[in-house]
Amino acid sequence: MNRTFAFSLRNLKELLREPLSYIFCLGFPLVMLVVMTMINDSIPKEAHMTIFRIDNLSGGIAVFGLTFLMLFVCLTVSKDRSGAFLMRLYATPMTSGNFILGYIMPTLLLAVVQMIVTFIVSLIIAQIKGIELGIGGLLLSIVTLVPTVIIFISLGLLFGTLFNDKAAPGICSVIISLASFLGGIWFDVDGVGGALKKICDILPFVHSVKTARLTTALQFNDFFTHFIITIVYAVAITALSIIVFKNKMKADLG
């Protein structure tokens, strides 16, 4: 456990030293929160479009912010591999479990901080706009978004293991774009329907967004379906990333 904690602390310091982590994980989601609120103000009430209203927007932006965690985990892992840092650590008594937890734990902490900041700003906007947004729903949303956090962290671990530090960011950028578009953050997936909705329903991103929105509103009619799907994806992707990382570790040692 001491090895895991020491490695986690090192990775946390790496994240905090990276200026881009503040820009993308904290700054960019908050900017989008404000910009989309301004866009919502310009939409005529007759349109009955509420996707950018703060009570719906906050959950979607929270998920949007989490996508960038994947990028930073991926960069950390791929840089450690390309710089032979992991090779030196392989010679220590550390196990693959120590490595994997060492990458997950600090990023999970950063994710919680990120969501708290996003929801605090959402509460401020809700107060200004006179829209009801409960603290209880926001706090519960942080808990129910943990499987989503694990999904993006595991994807970062997977891509960082498979690709070098030159190719990995490009792969993550594609996933970030897909997650934000196919997650229904910027449009109503159910309203669009058709083949696009079927594709969205197959992937985990829209279920993450719906989980966040339903929890924030304390509506649980369809909540468990979406929540269970995100859990299944989290378990599957985490298991895959662990297997790939262990195999890569064995190959490097061999």
SVG drawing of the C-alpha trace seen along z (x, -y; Angstrom):
<svg xmlns="http://www.w3.org/2000/svg" viewBox="-44 -37 59 50">
<polyline fill="none" stroke="black" stroke-width="0.4" points="0.0,0.0 2.9,-2.4 4.2,-1.8 0.8,-2.6 0.5,-5.7 4.0,-6.9 3.3,-6.3 -0.1,-8.0 1.5,-11.1 4.0,-11.3 1.2,-11.1 -0.8,-13.7 2.2,-16.1 2.6,-15.5 -1.1,-16.4 -0.8,-19.5 2.4,-20.6 0.7,-20.5 -0.9,-23.9 -3.1,-22.4 -4.8,-20.3 -6.2,-23.5 -7.2,-24.9 -9.0,-21.8 -10.2,-20.1 -11.4,-23.2 -11.3,-26.3 -12.8,-25.0 -15.8,-23.3 -16.7,-26.4 -16.3,-28.6 -18.7,-26.2 -21.1,-26.4 -21.3,-30.2 -21.4,-30.3 -24.2,-27.7 -26.1,-29.6 -25.9,-32.7 -27.0,-30.8 -30.0,-29.5 -31.0,-33.1 -31.1,-33.9 -33.4,-30.9 -37.1,-32.0 -39.3,-30.5 -41.7,-29.4 -39.0,-26.9 -39.4,-24.9 -35.8,-24.0 -34.4,-23.4 -31.2,-21.4 -29.0,-24.5 -30.9,-25.5 -28.6,-25.3 -30.6,-22.4 -30.0,-20.3 -26.7,-21.7 -24.8,-21.2 -24.8,-17.4 -23.8,-17.4 -20.9,-19.8 -19.8,-17.7 -19.5,-14.7 -17.8,-16.9 -15.1,-17.9 -14.5,-14.3 -13.5,-13.4 -10.3,-15.4 -9.2,-13.2 -8.7,-10.5 -6.3,-12.7 -4.1,-13.4 -4.0,-9.8 -3.1,-8.7 -0.3,-11.3 1.1,-10.4 1.2,-6.7 2.5,-7.1 5.2,-9.5 6.2,-7.2 6.6,-4.3 8.5,-6.3 10.8,-7.8 11.6,-4.4 10.3,-5.5 8.1,-2.5 10.9,-0.2 12.9,-1.4 9.9,-0.9 9.4,2.6 12.7,3.5 11.2,2.6 8.8,4.9 5.8,3.0 3.1,5.1 0.7,4.2 -2.0,3.5 0.3,0.9 0.8,-0.8 -2.9,-0.8 -4.2,-2.1 -1.4,-4.6 -2.8,-6.1 -6.5,-5.8 -6.4,-7.2 -5.0,-10.7 -7.2,-11.2 -10.3,-10.1 -9.5,-12.8 -9.0,-15.4 -12.4,-14.3 -14.2,-14.9 -12.7,-18.4 -13.6,-19.1 -17.2,-18.1 -17.5,-20.1 -16.2,-23.2 -18.5,-22.7 -21.6,-22.3 -20.7,-25.3 -20.6,-27.5 -23.9,-25.8 -25.5,-26.7 -24.4,-30.3 -25.8,-30.6 -29.0,-28.9 -29.4,-31.5 -28.8,-34.4 -31.3,-33.0 -33.9,-32.0 -33.9,-28.3 -34.3,-25.7 -31.2,-23.5 -30.9,-21.4 -27.6,-20.8 -28.7,-17.3 -29.1,-16.3 -25.7,-17.7 -24.0,-15.9 -25.7,-12.6 -24.7,-13.2 -21.0,-13.3 -21.5,-9.8 -23.4,-8.4 -20.8,-9.7 -18.0,-7.6 -18.5,-4.8 -18.2,-7.5 -15.0,-8.7 -13.6,-5.1 -14.6,-4.7 -12.5,-7.7 -9.6,-7.0 -9.5,-3.4 -9.7,-4.5 -6.7,-6.8 -4.8,-3.9 -5.7,-1.7 -4.6,-4.2 -1.5,-5.2 -0.5,-1.6 -1.2,-0.9 0.1,-4.1 3.2,-6.3 3.1,-9.9 2.8,-11.2 -0.2,-9.2 -2.1,-8.9 -3.3,-12.5 -4.9,-12.3 -6.8,-9.1 -8.0,-10.8 -9.2,-13.8 -11.3,-11.7 -12.9,-10.0 -13.5,-13.4 -15.3,-14.6 -17.4,-11.5 -18.3,-11.6 -19.4,-15.2 -21.4,-14.7 -22.8,-11.2 -23.4,-11.8 -26.1,-14.3 -24.5,-17.1 -25.2,-19.7 -28.4,-18.3 -31.4,-16.2 -30.7,-12.6 -34.2,-11.4 -35.6,-14.2 -33.3,-13.4 -34.1,-9.7 -33.3,-7.4 -29.9,-5.7 -28.1,-8.4 -30.0,-7.6 -29.4,-3.9 -25.6,-4.5 -25.8,-6.8 -27.7,-4.2 -25.0,-1.5 -22.2,-3.7 -21.9,-4.6 -21.6,-8.4 -25.3,-9.3 -26.1,-7.1 -23.5,-8.9 -25.1,-12.3 -28.6,-11.0 -27.4,-9.6 -26.0,-13.0 -29.1,-14.9 -31.6,-12.6 -29.7,-12.5 -29.3,-16.3 -33.1,-16.6 -33.7,-13.8 -35.7,-11.9 -35.3,-8.2 -37.8,-6.7 -35.2,-5.7 -32.2,-6.4 -31.2,-2.8 -31.2,-1.6 -28.6,-4.3 -26.7,-3.9 -26.3,-0.1 -25.1,-0.5 -22.4,-2.9 -21.3,-0.5 -21.2,2.4 -19.0,0.3 -16.8,-0.8 -16.2,2.8 -15.6,4.0 -13.2,1.2 -11.3,1.3 -10.8,5.1 -9.6,4.6 -7.2,1.9 -5.8,4.0 -5.3,7.0 -3.6,4.9 -1.4,3.2 -0.3,6.5 0.5,8.0 2.5,5.0 4.3,5.1 5.2,8.8 6.3,8.1 8.5,5.2 10.1,7.3 10.6,10.2"/>
</svg>
